[in-house]
Amino acid sequence: MTLENQTIKGPNLHKGQLRAVDLIKGPAKYITVVAPRQVGKTFLSLNALLYWSINEPKSVIFFCSPTYSQAKKPMEELYDAIQASGIVKSYNRSDFRIELQNGSVIHFKSTERADNLRGFTGTHMIVDESAYHQEGVWDSVLKPIMLVKGRKVLFISTPRGNNWFKKMYDLGQIEEYEDYASCRMHYSENPHLNLKELEEARRSLPEHIFKAEYEGSFTDSGQTVFDMSKIQTHSRYPTPKGKVFCGIDLGKQNDYTVATFIDAEGNIVDIYRANQQDWSMMTKEILERIRKWNATVEVEVNSIGDVIFEQIKKQWQDTHPFVTSNKSKNDIIEGLAVDLHDGTVKVPHEDLFDALWFELSIYEYQYSPKSRTLTYNAPSPFHDDTCMSLAIANHCRKEKKSLGTYAYVKRAGGNWS
């Protein structure tokens, strides 16, 4: 039996996916779907590939991902799903290519080296994780592939600020642009929702990042981590209330070495910041402030930090290491964001210490669809030393708050009171 004579039943889709399917089957050529985490985005995309390739013989379809590994995974998932159906003519792992019995060909491509895609011609295309493709890739490389024979292009992604993906979505909302259509999906529409993953993300991520990654909100999808409008400030350094804690971020090359001092109630009471000085001098100056505030200290111990940590530890026993990994950094940055937004941590006003205010205002997150992880950094070429020092100090405050020197009373008989 030929493929043309077969009836193939598609899967049951949830309400959000069906809304996207209506657009895919409609008259518009360019369809944009905002698809945050936990909505079945890849499942929808692979079924769109099958719908086109089966119903329109001799189609030439491109599935374009930001990276090679992202292109490989859906190709393997699709082949595993259809290999026993009898509709596959050939499967080429090295060329990332599946050909069906009816002459349709599906190419899985990456835009990491976008110039390699020049010269192709296609009938259908899916731009997966559209918002994470480099600016200009659509106009200069992908769009030309679809100009001559192109019938449908599906842009599907989580939002990533006000970039070209947002513009494609907006065009789809304007009736006058008949070639464009767009819709949103929401995690609540997915009956197979992983509630444990969702609640963990809601608990651990700052609110605006959760809204962008899990609710598909453009208005909250800017890459900055800290909402400056929610941060409480003080115009002068306050007198410490309770124990003082210190977080030290050590500068590398042109970076700054910063020691931030924060009291038990989350008020920043002092900040040391210097660069391109002799390490012995900076260590001496930081120790003077540590002794002044009788602080519990955490020092970043990566690379040069191991040596400096040992130097400070020899002279101040209440000193502890902080090992920076992607996970530990994410934990302290996300914790700081929550504490800043709810007023638990208060910072010096911009006029009092502008470097911290500036670094907080530009601090960014990046979501990697490849590894499905978040990373936090200052955009190049800016510094994030004061931001990291504060995050370490705040972590020290929360982790070491119960530590310190305690007095006790001993009864005459030697028992604890």
Buried (B, 14 or more C-beta within 10 A) or exposed (E): EEBEEEEEEEEEBBEBBEBBBEBBEEEBBBBBBBBBBBBBBBBBBBBBBBBBBBEBBEBBBBBBBBBBEBBBEBBEEBBEBBEEEEBBBEBEEEEBBBBBBBEBBBBBBBBBEBEEBEEBEBBBBBBBBBBBBEEEBBEEBBBBBBEEEBBBBBBBBBBBBEBBBBEBBBBBEEEEBEEBBBBBBBBBBBEEBEEEEBEEBEEBBBBBBBBBBBBBBBEBBBBBBBBEEEBBBBEEBBEBEEBBBBBBBBBBEEBBBBBBBBBBBBBBBBBBBBBEEEBEEBBEBBBEBBEEBEBBBBBBBBEBBBEBBEBBBEEBEBBBBBEBEEEBBBBBBBBBBBBBBEEBBBBBBBEBBEBBBBBBBBBBBEBBBBEEEBBBBBEEEEBBBBBBBBBBBBBBBBBBEEEEEEEEEEEEEEEEE
